[in-house]
Amino acid sequence: MRDTFMTRFSSSWPDEARRKFRREPVVVRHNYHEHHAFSDIALAALIERHPRDLIDFCTMGEDATDHDSWRAGDPGMLSGLELLEAVRRGKLWINLRHAMDTDAEYRPIFEAMLANMKKADPSFRPLVAEAGILISSPTAQVFLHSDVSETMLWHMRGVKRFRTYPPRLPYLNTDDVEAVLHKDKTEDIDFDPAWDADAFTVDLHPGMAANWPLHGPHRIENQSGINVSVPFEISTPQSRRQNAILFANGVMRRSFGLTPRSTSTEGMGALCKQLLTAMVKLKIKLLGDGNRPMPKSERTFDIDPAAPDGFVDRQAA
């Protein structure tokens, strides 16, 4: 059964994409968007059965520099189809976390996609992989941010403009990645529109997927249609080692008043930093101190399919 599935649904990786995978931004083709699992009926059913504490309902403003306009909302008792209608008509974003790797209907698709990535690059050996489903309005956007995991975005429906920027100054300050790893800040990055001239930019249509280097800043502006995408978040030996170095730099900065500059993953210094990270994380695990979670956003609106933007703001208390 699995072999039949992978024969019918797969992705195409040109030689250039194989060479650049995880090193430079690349785009590949696939046909997973043809699977019935990404239809309105299937997605509505998934929304209704997926654990509600693993679903985020959000909206955002028009200004790509205004991170504070990102807000959380309440779906109430609306059905899956009603929520999809609100997304189609409004300015909303639904994130079904872990839907691909935990739901019985979607897990085979998740495994096939992961197998495609492994086949494309024999050095790609995921330690942990997870994937959700993003459903968003025709005019929704995702602000500039940097993920601490390796990422690949498989696009299923609608058209979204994807931009990624080099993972270096001025686009990315590794101090910010440190802060994310220490849970001192979110993954959002201050954005200068002038950076778009240096971005890798592509309009993702159904049947396209994008991958970019670890920590690469990226943002999204939907162009048309209700958008459905599958974002993979992956931990590999390479990403774990790089994050261990950055986490150790953060420990040295926060606990010892030092100013570490190197982010190299090679040499004795890097090995010492990896050991420091392992010891600190063991202490956190045993004592439960330090690595505090970021607070959850307060819900400031209620989803309403009849409203112009698909939601109604709550009155301030």
TIPAKOL-767018 format. One record per atom (N, C-alpha, C): atom name; x, y, z. Coordinates in steps of 0.02 Angstrom, whole numbers. Layout:
<rs>
> name; px; py; pz
> CA; X; Y; Z
...
</rs>
This chain:
<rs>
> name; px; py; pz
> N; 42; -60; 0
> CA; 0; 0; 0
> C; 44; 63; 0
> N; 96; 63; 41
> CA; 139; 122; 45
> C; 176; 133; -21
> N; 199; 79; -53
> CA; 233; 85; -118
> C; 186; 114; -170
> N; 123; 92; -170
> CA; 74; 118; -217
> C; 63; 192; -206
> N; 59; 213; -142
> CA; 49; 283; -126
> C; 108; 325; -153
> N; 169; 302; -140
> CA; 228; 340; -160
> C; 238; 340; -235
> N; 209; 291; -270
> CA; 211; 292; -343
> C; 165; 345; -371
> N; 107; 353; -339
> CA; 58; 401; -363
> C; 76; 472; -341
> N; 101; 481; -280
> CA; 117; 547; -254
> C; 191; 551; -239
> N; 224; 603; -266
> CA; 296; 609; -258
> C; 317; 680; -275
> N; 382; 691; -274
> CA; 410; 757; -292
> C; 467; 747; -341
> N; 482; 800; -378
> CA; 535; 798; -429
> C; 592; 844; -408
> N; 653; 817; -405
> CA; 711; 854; -382
> C; 764; 857; -438
> N; 769; 912; -474
> CA; 823; 919; -523
> C; 891; 916; -488
> N; 944; 903; -528
> CA; 1011; 897; -499
> C; 1031; 960; -461
> N; 1013; 1019; -487
> CA; 1031; 1082; -453
> C; 997; 1086; -385
> N; 934; 1065; -381
> CA; 899; 1067; -317
> C; 930; 1019; -267
> N; 952; 961; -290
> CA; 986; 913; -246
> C; 1050; 942; -218
> N; 1088; 977; -261
> CA; 1151; 1007; -239
> C; 1140; 1063; -189
> N; 1088; 1102; -199
> CA; 1077; 1161; -157
> C; 1035; 1147; -95
> N; 1001; 1090; -92
> CA; 956; 1074; -37
> C; 991; 1085; 30
> N; 959; 1127; 72
> CA; 982; 1144; 139
> C; 1042; 1191; 139
> N; 1068; 1210; 81
> CA; 1126; 1254; 76
> C; 1108; 1322; 46
> N; 1063; 1320; -3
> CA; 1038; 1381; -35
> C; 963; 1373; -46
> N; 927; 1429; -56
> CA; 855; 1422; -70
> C; 843; 1382; -134
> N; 796; 1335; -130
> CA; 779; 1295; -189
> C; 703; 1287; -192
> N; 678; 1273; -252
> CA; 607; 1258; -263
> C; 603; 1193; -303
> N; 559; 1148; -281
> CA; 549; 1085; -316
> C; 474; 1077; -331
> N; 459; 1029; -373
> CA; 390; 1014; -392
> C; 366; 950; -358
> N; 300; 948; -346
> CA; 269; 888; -318
> C; 197; 884; -340
> N; 163; 829; -324
> CA; 92; 823; -341
> C; 49; 805; -280
> N; 75; 816; -220
> CA; 36; 802; -160
> C; -27; 845; -155
> N; -26; 902; -189
> CA; -84; 947; -187
> C; -146; 914; -219
> N; -136; 861; -258
> CA; -192; 826; -289
> C; -227; 777; -241
> N; -197; 766; -183
> CA; -226; 719; -135
> C; -290; 749; -106
> N; -341; 706; -96
> CA; -406; 730; -70
> C; -399; 758; 1
> N; -345; 743; 36
> CA; -336; 767; 104
> C; -332; 842; 109
> N; -320; 876; 53
> CA; -315; 949; 54
> C; -376; 984; 24
> N; -431; 947; 17
> CA; -494; 975; -5
> C; -529; 1009; 54
> N; -578; 1051; 39
> CA; -616; 1085; 93
> C; -647; 1034; 140
> N; -678; 983; 113
> CA; -713; 933; 155
> C; -664; 899; 203
> N; -606; 878; 176
> CA; -558; 843; 219
> C; -528; 890; 271
> N; -512; 952; 251
> CA; -482; 999; 298
> C; -532; 1019; 352
> N; -595; 1027; 333
> CA; -647; 1044; 383
> C; -653; 989; 435
> N; -652; 926; 411
> CA; -656; 870; 458
> C; -594; 868; 503
> N; -536; 883; 475
> CA; -474; 884; 515
> C; -478; 938; 569
> N; -502; 997; 551
> CA; -508; 1051; 600
> C; -552; 1029; 658
> N; -605; 993; 643
> CA; -652; 974; 696
> C; -625; 918; 741
> N; -582; 874; 715
> CA; -558; 819; 757
> C; -489; 832; 787
> N; -452; 881; 760
> CA; -385; 895; 786
> C; -390; 927; 855
> N; -346; 909; 902
> CA; -350; 940; 969
> C; -349; 1016; 965
> N; -398; 1047; 996
> CA; -405; 1119; 990
> C; -345; 1157; 1019
> N; -312; 1127; 1069
> CA; -254; 1161; 1097
> C; -193; 1157; 1051
> N; -199; 1122; 995
> CA; -146; 1120; 945
> C; -164; 1160; 882
> N; -214; 1203; 888
> CA; -234; 1246; 832
> C; -229; 1319; 852
> N; -196; 1359; 810
> CA; -192; 1431; 820
> C; -236; 1466; 769
> N; -274; 1515; 792
> CA; -317; 1556; 749
> C; -293; 1629; 756
> N; -267; 1658; 702
> CA; -236; 1724; 707
> C; -257; 1770; 650
> N; -244; 1835; 661
> CA; -252; 1885; 608
> C; -191; 1931; 612
> N; -185; 1975; 562
> CA; -128; 2020; 560
> C; -145; 2082; 521
> N; -103; 2134; 527
> CA; -115; 2197; 491
> C; -86; 2196; 421
> N; -87; 2254; 389
> CA; -63; 2262; 320
> C; 11; 2277; 317
> N; 38; 2310; 369
> CA; 107; 2334; 369
> C; 155; 2276; 384
> N; 200; 2260; 338
> CA; 246; 2204; 347
> C; 296; 2215; 402
> N; 302; 2277; 428
> CA; 348; 2291; 483
> C; 314; 2291; 551
> N; 247; 2283; 551
> CA; 209; 2289; 614
> C; 194; 2221; 644
> N; 245; 2192; 677
> CA; 236; 2127; 708
> C; 181; 2127; 762
> N; 172; 2184; 793
> CA; 123; 2188; 849
> C; 51; 2180; 825
> N; 40; 2184; 759
> CA; -28; 2176; 734
> C; -49; 2103; 730
> N; -2; 2058; 743
> CA; -18; 1986; 744
> C; -56; 1970; 808
> N; -117; 1945; 801
> CA; -161; 1934; 859
> C; -193; 1866; 856
> N; -210; 1840; 915
> CA; -243; 1775; 920
> C; -318; 1784; 929
> N; -357; 1736; 903
> CA; -430; 1740; 908
> C; -461; 1675; 930
> N; -528; 1677; 938
> CA; -566; 1621; 964
> C; -614; 1595; 910
> N; -611; 1530; 893
> CA; -656; 1503; 842
> C; -726; 1488; 867
> N; -735; 1490; 934
> CA; -801; 1475; 962
> C; -823; 1405; 945
> N; -887; 1398; 929
> CA; -915; 1332; 914
> C; -927; 1323; 839
> N; -892; 1362; 798
> CA; -902; 1358; 726
> C; -878; 1290; 699
> N; -911; 1266; 647
> CA; -892; 1204; 616
> C; -829; 1214; 573
> N; -799; 1159; 551
> CA; -741; 1164; 509
> C; -755; 1201; 444
> N; -813; 1187; 413
> CA; -830; 1222; 351
> C; -843; 1296; 363
> N; -872; 1314; 419
> CA; -884; 1385; 435
> C; -817; 1421; 446
> N; -770; 1387; 478
> CA; -705; 1418; 488
> C; -668; 1427; 422
> N; -674; 1379; 378
> CA; -643; 1386; 312
> C; -675; 1443; 273
> N; -740; 1452; 280
> CA; -773; 1508; 246
> C; -749; 1575; 273
> N; -739; 1578; 339
> CA; -713; 1639; 369
> C; -643; 1654; 342
> N; -602; 1603; 335
> CA; -535; 1612; 307
> C; -539; 1636; 235
> N; -583; 1606; 197
> CA; -590; 1623; 125
> C; -612; 1696; 117
> N; -655; 1720; 160
> CA; -684; 1787; 153
> C; -644; 1841; 190
> N; -605; 1821; 240
> CA; -575; 1870; 284
> C; -500; 1877; 278
> N; -469; 1890; 337
> CA; -396; 1898; 341
> C; -373; 1858; 402
> N; -369; 1793; 393
> CA; -357; 1747; 448
> C; -303; 1696; 430
> N; -278; 1665; 482
> CA; -224; 1615; 476
> C; -238; 1561; 527
> N; -242; 1499; 504
> CA; -253; 1442; 549
> C; -193; 1396; 544
> N; -165; 1379; 601
> CA; -108; 1334; 604
> C; -127; 1272; 643
> N; -131; 1215; 608
> CA; -146; 1151; 640
> C; -80; 1116; 655
> N; -53; 1129; 714
> CA; 12; 1103; 732
> C; 11; 1027; 739
> N; 62; 995; 712
> CA; 71; 922; 715
> C; 17; 883; 677
> N; -24; 916; 637
> CA; -77; 880; 602
> C; -49; 826; 555
> N; 6; 842; 520
> CA; 32; 795; 471
> C; 65; 735; 504
> N; 98; 745; 561
> CA; 136; 690; 591
> C; 97; 651; 644
> N; 36; 673; 661
> CA; -3; 637; 712
> C; -70; 611; 687
> N; -100; 642; 637
> CA; -166; 621; 614
> C; -159; 560; 568
> N; -201; 510; 578
> CA; -195; 446; 542
> C; -203; 456; 466
> N; -245; 502; 445
> CA; -255; 512; 373
> C; -196; 548; 341
> N; -163; 591; 378
> CA; -110; 633; 350
> C; -40; 604; 361
> N; -33; 559; 409
> CA; 33; 531; 424
> C; 66; 498; 364
> N; 31; 459; 322
> CA; 64; 429; 263
> C; 92; 482; 215
> N; 57; 539; 208
> CA; 82; 593; 165
> C; 145; 622; 195
> N; 144; 633; 261
> CA; 202; 659; 297
> C; 262; 613; 285
> N; 252; 548; 293
> CA; 308; 500; 286
> C; 334; 499; 214
> N; 290; 506; 165
> CA; 311; 506; 95
> C; 352; 569; 80
> N; 331; 626; 105
> CA; 368; 688; 94
> C; 437; 683; 126
> N; 440; 657; 186
> CA; 504; 649; 220
> C; 550; 602; 181
> N; 521; 549; 154
> CA; 561; 502; 114
> C; 587; 536; 51
> N; 548; 581; 21
> CA; 571; 618; -37
> C; 633; 660; -21
> N; 632; 693; 37
> CA; 689; 735; 57
> C; 751; 692; 71
> N; 742; 636; 102
> CA; 798; 591; 116
> C; 829; 564; 51
> N; 786; 548; 3
> CA; 810; 523; -61
> C; 848; 577; -99
> N; 826; 639; -92
> CA; 859; 694; -128
> C; 930; 706; -102
> N; 941; 694; -37
> CA; 1006; 708; -7
> C; 1022; 654; 44
> N; 1067; 607; 26
> CA; 1084; 552; 72
> C; 1113; 576; 139
> N; 1140; 638; 141
> CA; 1167; 664; 203
> C; 1114; 692; 249
> N; 1052; 694; 224
> CA; 996; 721; 264
> C; 970; 665; 309
> N; 984; 671; 374
> CA; 965; 619; 422
> C; 927; 652; 480
> N; 862; 660; 473
> CA; 823; 693; 526
> C; 826; 655; 592
> N; 837; 693; 646
> CA; 832; 665; 713
> C; 760; 669; 737
> N; 728; 725; 723
> CA; 658; 737; 740
> C; 627; 775; 682
> N; 566; 757; 663
> CA; 531; 794; 610
> C; 457; 800; 629
> N; 429; 858; 617
> CA; 358; 868; 628
> C; 331; 915; 574
> N; 266; 913; 564
> CA; 236; 956; 513
> C; 163; 968; 530
> N; 142; 1030; 519
> CA; 73; 1049; 528
> C; 42; 1067; 461
> N; -16; 1099; 464
> CA; -49; 1123; 403
> C; -69; 1196; 416
> N; -49; 1240; 371
> CA; -67; 1310; 374
> C; -123; 1325; 324
> N; -177; 1356; 348
> CA; -233; 1375; 305
> C; -241; 1451; 315
> N; -238; 1490; 261
> CA; -238; 1562; 269
> C; -276; 1597; 213
> N; -297; 1658; 228
> CA; -339; 1698; 183
> C; -300; 1723; 123
> N; -335; 1742; 70
> CA; -302; 1766; 9
> C; -257; 1826; 20
> N; -270; 1867; 72
> CA; -230; 1927; 84
> C; -189; 1923; 148
> N; -183; 1864; 177
> CA; -145; 1856; 239
> C; -70; 1860; 225
> N; -32; 1874; 279
> CA; 40; 1873; 272
> C; 71; 1844; 336
> N; 134; 1823; 330
> CA; 173; 1801; 388
> C; 234; 1846; 391
> N; 245; 1878; 448
> CA; 298; 1927; 455
> C; 367; 1894; 456
> N; 418; 1934; 444
> CA; 486; 1909; 441
> C; 505; 1875; 506
> N; 532; 1814; 501
> CA; 553; 1777; 560
> C; 607; 1727; 540
> N; 639; 1698; 590
> CA; 691; 1648; 579
> C; 676; 1588; 622
> N; 673; 1529; 591
> CA; 659; 1467; 627
> C; 724; 1436; 654
> N; 720; 1405; 711
> CA; 779; 1372; 739
> C; 785; 1301; 714
> N; 737; 1278; 676
> CA; 740; 1211; 646
> C; 752; 1218; 571
> N; 775; 1164; 539
> CA; 776; 1163; 466
> C; 704; 1159; 441
> N; 689; 1191; 386
> CA; 620; 1199; 365
> C; 611; 1186; 291
> N; 554; 1155; 274
> CA; 534; 1149; 204
> C; 459; 1161; 200
> N; 438; 1202; 153
> CA; 368; 1221; 146
> C; 339; 1191; 82
> N; 291; 1145; 91
> CA; 257; 1113; 34
> C; 190; 1149; 24
> N; 181; 1175; -37
> CA; 121; 1216; -50
> C; 68; 1176; -88
> N; 4; 1183; -65
> CA; -50; 1142; -91
> C; -104; 1181; -128
> N; -122; 1240; -102
> CA; -178; 1278; -132
> C; -164; 1352; -128
> N; -192; 1390; -176
> CA; -183; 1462; -177
> C; -115; 1481; -204
> N; -100; 1547; -201
> CA; -35; 1573; -223
> C; -7; 1616; -168
> N; 55; 1603; -147
> CA; 88; 1643; -96
> C; 157; 1664; -120
> N; 174; 1727; -106
> CA; 241; 1753; -123
> C; 287; 1740; -64
> N; 338; 1700; -77
> CA; 386; 1680; -25
> C; 452; 1717; -36
> N; 477; 1747; 17
> CA; 542; 1781; 14
> C; 586; 1756; 71
> N; 648; 1740; 54
> CA; 697; 1723; 106
> C; 760; 1763; 95
> N; 794; 1779; 149
> CA; 851; 1824; 149
> C; 912; 1787; 177
> N; 972; 1808; 159
> CA; 1032; 1772; 183
> C; 1035; 1771; 260
> N; 1056; 1715; 289
> CA; 1058; 1710; 362
> C; 1121; 1743; 391
> N; 1127; 1807; 379
> CA; 1185; 1846; 404
> C; 1163; 1919; 410
> N; 1206; 1959; 442
> CA; 1192; 2031; 448
> C; 1189; 2062; 379
> N; 1145; 2112; 367
> CA; 1101; 2144; 417
> C; 1033; 2109; 426
> N; 1022; 2055; 387
> CA; 957; 2022; 388
> C; 946; 1980; 451
> N; 1001; 1952; 477
> CA; 995; 1910; 536
> C; 1053; 1923; 583
> N; 1036; 1935; 646
> CA; 1086; 1942; 699
> C; 1084; 1878; 740
> N; 1140; 1842; 746
> CA; 1139; 1779; 782
> C; 1122; 1789; 856
> N; 1130; 1850; 882
> CA; 1109; 1863; 951
> C; 1034; 1851; 957
> N; 996; 1866; 904
> CA; 924; 1854; 906
> C; 908; 1780; 907
> N; 947; 1740; 870
> CA; 937; 1667; 871
> C; 952; 1640; 941
> N; 1005; 1666; 972
> CA; 1021; 1648; 1041
> C; 960; 1660; 1086
> N; 932; 1720; 1079
> CA; 875; 1740; 1121
> C; 815; 1694; 1111
> N; 804; 1673; 1049
> CA; 749; 1627; 1035
> C; 763; 1559; 1069
> N; 824; 1535; 1063
> CA; 842; 1471; 1093
> C; 836; 1473; 1169
> N; 847; 1532; 1199
> CA; 840; 1541; 1271
> C; 769; 1563; 1290
> N; 726; 1568; 1240
> CA; 655; 1587; 1250
> C; 649; 1656; 1282
> N; 695; 1700; 1263
> CA; 691; 1770; 1286
> C; 652; 1812; 1237
> N; 641; 1788; 1176
> CA; 603; 1824; 1126
> C; 572; 1774; 1077
> N; 526; 1800; 1036
> CA; 496; 1758; 984
> C; 542; 1756; 924
> N; 521; 1720; 872
> CA; 562; 1712; 812
> C; 557; 1772; 765
> N; 516; 1823; 782
> CA; 508; 1881; 739
> C; 573; 1920; 733
> N; 584; 1950; 673
> CA; 643; 1990; 659
> C; 620; 2058; 633
> N; 651; 2111; 656
> CA; 637; 2178; 629
> C; 651; 2178; 555
> N; 606; 2210; 516
> CA; 609; 2205; 443
> C; 618; 2274; 412
> N; 663; 2277; 363
> CA; 674; 2337; 322
> C; 652; 2319; 251
> N; 599; 2352; 224
> CA; 576; 2336; 156
> C; 630; 2341; 103
> N; 683; 2379; 115
> CA; 738; 2385; 66
> C; 773; 2318; 56
> N; 766; 2273; 105
> CA; 799; 2207; 99
> C; 769; 2165; 44
> N; 709; 2181; 21
> CA; 677; 2140; -30
> C; 720; 2136; -94
> N; 761; 2187; -105
> CA; 804; 2187; -165
> C; 854; 2130; -162
> N; 870; 2105; -102
> CA; 919; 2052; -94
> C; 887; 1983; -80
> N; 821; 1981; -81
> CA; 786; 1919; -63
> C; 783; 1870; -121
> N; 782; 1806; -103
> CA; 762; 1754; -151
> C; 685; 1754; -149
> N; 654; 1770; -206
> CA; 582; 1779; -208
> C; 551; 1733; -260
> N; 496; 1699; -239
> CA; 461; 1655; -285
> C; 387; 1654; -267
> N; 344; 1653; -317
> CA; 273; 1643; -305
> C; 259; 1568; -306
> N; 239; 1542; -248
> CA; 225; 1471; -242
> C; 154; 1456; -264
> N; 147; 1413; -314
> CA; 83; 1389; -339
> C; 73; 1317; -314
> N; 12; 1292; -317
> CA; 1; 1222; -297
> C; 48; 1175; -333
> N; 79; 1129; -296
> CA; 126; 1083; -325
> C; 198; 1107; -324
> N; 212; 1159; -283
> CA; 281; 1183; -275
> C; 300; 1179; -201
> N; 365; 1171; -188
> CA; 390; 1168; -120
> C; 456; 1206; -116
> N; 468; 1240; -61
> CA; 528; 1281; -52
> C; 567; 1257; 9
> N; 633; 1259; 2
> CA; 679; 1245; 57
> C; 732; 1299; 59
> N; 758; 1314; 118
> CA; 808; 1367; 125
> C; 854; 1350; 183
> N; 912; 1384; 189
> CA; 961; 1366; 241
> C; 935; 1377; 312
> N; 964; 1340; 358
> CA; 948; 1347; 429
> C; 953; 1420; 450
> N; 904; 1443; 488
> CA; 899; 1511; 517
> C; 886; 1565; 464
> N; 877; 1545; 401
> CA; 865; 1595; 349
> C; 802; 1635; 363
> N; 806; 1702; 371
> CA; 746; 1742; 381
> C; 700; 1737; 321
> N; 635; 1735; 333
> CA; 588; 1728; 277
> C; 521; 1758; 297
> N; 483; 1778; 246
> CA; 416; 1804; 257
> C; 372; 1785; 198
> N; 306; 1792; 207
> CA; 258; 1769; 157
> C; 203; 1821; 149
> N; 183; 1833; 87
> CA; 125; 1874; 71
> C; 80; 1834; 23
> N; 21; 1815; 45
> CA; -25; 1779; 1
> C; -47; 1824; -56
> N; -57; 1794; -114
> CA; -75; 1831; -174
> C; -146; 1819; -197
> N; -170; 1757; -189
> CA; -238; 1742; -212
> C; -261; 1675; -184
> N; -327; 1668; -178
> CA; -357; 1605; -157
> C; -344; 1588; -85
> N; -384; 1542; -58
> CA; -370; 1516; 8
> C; -306; 1475; 3
> N; -258; 1489; 46
> CA; -192; 1457; 43
> C; -188; 1399; 92
> N; -160; 1343; 68
> CA; -148; 1285; 110
> C; -76; 1262; 99
> N; -38; 1257; 153
> CA; 32; 1236; 149
> C; 49; 1188; 205
> N; 102; 1150; 194
> CA; 127; 1103; 245
> C; 199; 1123; 262
> N; 210; 1153; 321
> CA; 279; 1170; 341
> C; 310; 1114; 383
> N; 367; 1090; 360
> CA; 406; 1041; 397
> C; 456; 1077; 442
> N; 461; 1056; 505
> CA; 513; 1079; 551
> C; 555; 1018; 570
> N; 620; 1022; 557
> CA; 663; 963; 561
> C; 726; 978; 602
> N; 742; 934; 647
> CA; 805; 937; 683
> C; 852; 885; 653
> N; 911; 907; 633
> CA; 962; 863; 605
> C; 1025; 868; 648
> N; 1073; 822; 639
> CA; 1136; 830; 676
> C; 1169; 898; 664
> N; 1163; 923; 602
> CA; 1194; 988; 586
> C; 1158; 1045; 622
> N; 1091; 1045; 620
> CA; 1055; 1101; 653
> C; 1062; 1096; 728
> N; 1062; 1035; 755
> CA; 1069; 1028; 828
> C; 1137; 1052; 851
> N; 1189; 1038; 811
> CA; 1257; 1061; 829
> C; 1261; 1137; 825
> N; 1234; 1167; 771
> CA; 1236; 1239; 765
> C; 1198; 1274; 821
> N; 1139; 1248; 837
> CA; 1099; 1277; 890
> C; 1133; 1268; 958
> N; 1169; 1213; 967
> CA; 1205; 1203; 1030
> C; 1258; 1256; 1040
> N; 1293; 1273; 985
> CA; 1344; 1326; 989
> C; 1313; 1392; 1008
> N; 1257; 1409; 975
> CA; 1224; 1473; 989
> C; 1195; 1474; 1059
> N; 1168; 1418; 1082
> CA; 1141; 1415; 1150
> C; 1197; 1425; 1201
> N; 1254; 1393; 1189
> CA; 1311; 1401; 1234
> C; 1335; 1473; 1235
> N; 1337; 1505; 1176
> CA; 1356; 1576; 1174
> C; 1309; 1617; 1218
> N; 1244; 1599; 1216
> CA; 1195; 1634; 1258
> C; 1207; 1623; 1332
> N; 1226; 1562; 1351
> CA; 1241; 1547; 1421
> C; 1301; 1588; 1443
> N; 1354; 1590; 1402
> CA; 1414; 1628; 1419
> C; 1399; 1702; 1425
> N; 1355; 1727; 1383
> CA; 1337; 1798; 1385
> C; 1294; 1814; 1446
> N; 1245; 1770; 1460
> CA; 1197; 1784; 1513
> C; 1223; 1767; 1583
> N; 1260; 1713; 1588
> CA; 1280; 1689; 1655
> C; 1351; 1709; 1675
> N; 1395; 1722; 1626
> CA; 1464; 1736; 1643
> C; 1488; 1804; 1620
> N; 1444; 1843; 1587
> CA; 1462; 1910; 1565
> C; 1514; 1912; 1509
> N; 1521; 1857; 1473
> CA; 1569; 1854; 1418
> C; 1536; 1878; 1353
> N; 1577; 1889; 1302
> CA; 1551; 1911; 1237
> C; 1577; 1865; 1182
> N; 1552; 1804; 1180
> CA; 1576; 1757; 1128
> C; 1557; 1781; 1059
> N; 1603; 1772; 1011
> CA; 1590; 1795; 943
> C; 1586; 1737; 893
> N; 1621; 1684; 906
> CA; 1624; 1629; 858
> C; 1559; 1588; 859
> N; 1535; 1571; 799
> CA; 1479; 1525; 793
> C; 1500; 1462; 755
> N; 1566; 1451; 750
> CA; 1592; 1393; 715
> C; 1572; 1329; 751
> N; 1559; 1277; 711
> CA; 1541; 1212; 739
> C; 1601; 1164; 738
> N; 1660; 1189; 720
> CA; 1719; 1147; 715
> C; 1770; 1167; 768
> N; 1811; 1119; 788
> CA; 1866; 1133; 834
> C; 1850; 1118; 907
> N; 1902; 1125; 950
> CA; 1896; 1110; 1020
> C; 1848; 1159; 1054
> N; 1850; 1222; 1034
> CA; 1805; 1272; 1064
> C; 1732; 1254; 1053
> N; 1717; 1231; 993
> CA; 1648; 1211; 977
> C; 1628; 1150; 1018
> N; 1674; 1103; 1027
> CA; 1659; 1044; 1067
> C; 1643; 1063; 1139
> N; 1683; 1110; 1167
> CA; 1671; 1133; 1235
> C; 1602; 1166; 1241
> N; 1584; 1204; 1190
> CA; 1519; 1237; 1191
> C; 1462; 1186; 1188
> N; 1471; 1133; 1149
> CA; 1419; 1081; 1146
> C; 1412; 1047; 1213
> N; 1468; 1035; 1248
> CA; 1465; 1005; 1314
> C; 1431; 1051; 1364
> N; 1445; 1116; 1359
> CA; 1413; 1165; 1403
> C; 1337; 1165; 1392
> N; 1316; 1164; 1329
> CA; 1244; 1161; 1314
> C; 1213; 1099; 1343
> N; 1246; 1042; 1335
> CA; 1219; 978; 1361
> C; 1211; 981; 1437
> N; 1260; 1010; 1472
> CA; 1256; 1014; 1545
> C; 1201; 1061; 1568
> N; 1195; 1118; 1535
> CA; 1144; 1167; 1555
> C; 1074; 1139; 1541
> N; 1065; 1106; 1485
> CA; 999; 1078; 1469
> C; 982; 1020; 1515
> N; 1032; 983; 1537
> CA; 1020; 930; 1586
> C; 997; 960; 1652
> N; 1029; 1015; 1672
> CA; 1008; 1049; 1733
> C; 937; 1075; 1727
> N; 920; 1104; 1669
> CA; 852; 1129; 1658
> C; 802; 1072; 1664
> N; 820; 1015; 1634
> CA; 775; 957; 1635
> C; 765; 932; 1706
> N; 819; 930; 1746
> CA; 815; 903; 1814
> C; 782; 951; 1862
> N; 797; 1016; 1855
> CA; 773; 1066; 1903
> C; 713; 1106; 1877
> N; 703; 1104; 1811
> CA; 645; 1140; 1784
> C; 652; 1215; 1787
> N; 714; 1240; 1786
> CA; 723; 1313; 1790
> C; 752; 1339; 1725
> N; 747; 1403; 1716
> CA; 782; 1437; 1661
> C; 744; 1440; 1596
> N; 733; 1384; 1563
> CA; 707; 1385; 1494
> C; 632; 1392; 1493
> N; 609; 1450; 1513
> CA; 538; 1463; 1522
> C; 502; 1469; 1455
> N; 439; 1448; 1451
> CA; 402; 1456; 1388
> C; 380; 1528; 1377
> N; 371; 1547; 1313
> CA; 345; 1613; 1298
> C; 271; 1614; 1316
> N; 246; 1671; 1343
> CA; 175; 1674; 1360
> C; 131; 1670; 1299
> N; 72; 1638; 1307
> CA; 25; 1632; 1252
> C; -11; 1699; 1241
> N; -27; 1712; 1178
> CA; -61; 1774; 1161
> C; -133; 1772; 1186
> N; -156; 1830; 1211
> CA; -225; 1836; 1232
> C; -270; 1839; 1169
> N; -327; 1807; 1174
> CA; -374; 1808; 1117
> C; -411; 1874; 1116
> N; -404; 1911; 1061
> CA; -433; 1978; 1057
> C; -490; 1984; 1008
> N; -509; 1928; 975
> CA; -565; 1932; 927
> C; -599; 1864; 924
> N; -660; 1865; 896
> CA; -699; 1804; 884
> C; -709; 1796; 810
> N; -698; 1736; 785
> CA; -706; 1723; 713
> C; -780; 1725; 696
> N; -795; 1759; 640
> CA; -864; 1767; 618
> C; -865; 1766; 542
> N; -889; 1712; 510
> CA; -888; 1707; 437
> C; -926; 1764; 402
> N; -973; 1795; 437
> CA; -1013; 1848; 407
> C; -979; 1916; 409
> N; -927; 1923; 450
> CA; -892; 1988; 457
> C; -846; 2000; 397
> N; -835; 2063; 379
> CA; -794; 2079; 320
> C; -724; 2049; 322
> N; -693; 2048; 381
> CA; -626; 2019; 387
> C; -627; 1949; 417
> N; -688; 1920; 424
> CA; -692; 1853; 451
> C; -690; 1850; 527
> N; -690; 1907; 560
> CA; -689; 1907; 633
> C; -717; 1972; 660
> N; -734; 1971; 724
> CA; -759; 2030; 759
> C; -715; 2041; 820
> N; -689; 2103; 828
> CA; -647; 2118; 886
> C; -686; 2115; 950
> N; -655; 2091; 1002
> CA; -685; 2093; 1069
> C; -676; 2162; 1099
> N; -724; 2183; 1138
> CA; -719; 2247; 1173
> C; -668; 2240; 1230
> N; -625; 2291; 1237
> CA; -577; 2291; 1291
> C; -612; 2292; 1358
> N; -585; 2255; 1405
> CA; -616; 2251; 1472
> C; -609; 2319; 1507
</rs>
